[in-house]
Amino acid sequence: QVQLVESGGGSVPAGGSLTLSCAASGVTYTMAWFRQAPGKEREGVAAVDFNKRTTYSDSVKGRFTISKDNAKNTLYLQMDSLKREDTAMYYCASRRIPTPYPLRSSEYTYWGQGTQVTVSS
């Protein structure tokens, strides 16, 4: 069993920055950030595996940076140049084995409770 606890959400003006954290307990291999805005499907944002290979969605590439501290078993998402369309509930997810589809929500077993990010104009 893996427990995931997100933190770091909040409100920020467009163009600003925010860093999300996700503390994990238990064994993880691939971890990822997803987001879901009201009325929209959950979207994979970024993922990182145990070897620190990263994957990004086109919508955040060049603006967001995912990283993982394996010693602390903590996942981070540095979000820069935030836009209004980045407003969503952000979820941390993890799985214990590799996947060829790291941004597909159905690939993940464990989920955090979510943290809200609101970007204002």
N, C-alpha and C positions, 0 to 999 in steps of 0.2 A: 504494500500500500504506500502511495506517495501523497503527501499533503503539500499543497502549494498555497502560499500566502502572498498576494500582491500588495504593493504600496506605491505611493508616489504620484497618484493621479491628482487632478485639480483643474483649476481654471487658469487660462493663460491667453494673452492677446495674440492675434495672428502675427506670425514672424518670430514668436518666442520659442523657448525651449522647455523641455520637461524630461525628467528621467524616471522611468518606472523600474521597480525592483520586484523580484519574485523569489522568495526563500522557499527552497524545496527540502523536504525530509524524505529520505529513501533514495533508492537507486534510480538514476535517470540516464538516458543516453542522448536523446534528442529533446530539446526544449524549444518552445515557440511562443510567439505572441500572436493573438488573434484579436480582432475587434468586431464589434457589432453596433451599428447605429440603428435607431428606431425605424422599424419597417424594412430593414435590409437584412440580408443574409450575413452570417458570420464569415469574416474574411481573414485569411492568413496574411499576416503582416511581415513577419521575419522569423527565421528559425536558425538554430545553431546545434551542431552535434557535438559529441564528446571530443572529437578531434578538432573542434572549433571551425569546422566548415560552415559557412553561412549561406542563407538563401533569403532573398528579399522579394516582396511584391513590387511590381513596376511603380505602383502608386507612391511608394515611400523610398525607393532606391535613391541614394544620394542625400537623403535628408535624415533617415533613421539609421542608428547603428545598434546592432544586437551584440551582446557579449555575455560570457558566462565565466564566473569564478568557480572552477571545479573544486577548489579547496573548501570554499564556503557553500558550495552547492546553491549558488544564487545566480539568477538570471537578471540581466539588465536590458533596458531599451532606452537609449538616448535618442530623444526626438528633437530635432532642430527644424527651423523654418516651418513651424507648424501652420497649417491652413485650417480654415473653418471645416472643410470636409474631413479633417482628421478627428473631429468630434465623434466620440463613441465610447462604449464600455470596452475596456481592454482586458483580455483574459490571458493568463499564462497557462500553458499546457505542456505535458511531458509524456514521453513513452520510454520504455526500457530497452528497445531494440532499434536498429536503424530502419529508416524508411526511405524509399525513393521519392516519396511525395510529402516533403516536410511542411508544406503549406496547406495540406488538406486536413480539415478538422476531424474527419472520420478516422484518421490515423492515430489519434491521441486518446489515451485512456484516462489520464488524470487532468483535472482542470481546477483552476483557482476560482475564487468567488467573483473576481472582476474588480476593476478600479476605473472610475469615470474620468475621462479626459474631455474637457470642454474648451474649445478655441473660439474666442470672440473676435469679431471684426473691429 
